[in-house]
Amino acid sequence: NKPLRVYNMMKYAAIACGDAEVFMKFARTGCKEKIWDHAAGVIIIQEAGGT
């Protein structure tokens, strides 16, 4: 399998549907993320049966 580059909630949807097994985020200089940036995606995965 080759890496898939996606943005926004698509990465969470791919995991929830079983099209991906892992999501890796590499920090960029000057980029600050907050917990709420990921909250909706985590709920999508959990509702699909993921952990």
N, C-alpha and C positions, 0 to 999 in steps of 0.2 A: 504494500500500500504506500502511496506517496502522500506527502503532506498536503493538506487542503487549506488554502488561505481564505478565510472568510471574516466578515466584520459583524458587529452588533450582535443581535440575538441569534444569528444563524449558527454560531458555534454551539450554543446551548441546544438548539433544535436538532443539530446533527447528532449530538450525544444522546438526547432524549429518544430519537428515532432509531438509534443503534447504528447509524452511519459512521460514527466516530467513537473511540473509546477513551480518549484523553484530550484535554484542552490545555495547551501550554501558553502562558503569557510571559513575554520577555519585556522587562521594564525598559522604558526609554528615558533618557535624561530629560528632566523637566515635565514629565508626564505623571500627574498625580491622580490616582483612582481612589474612589471611596467604596465602602462596602455596598452602598445602594446602587452602584454601577453594575453589580452582579446579582443582586437580590432576586430580580424577576427571573433571570436565567436559572438560578438555583431552584426556584419553585417549579419551573417548567420541567427540569430534570427529575425532581422528587415526585411530581405528580405522574410522571411517566414510569415510575418505579425505580429510578436510579437513586444513588446515594451520594 
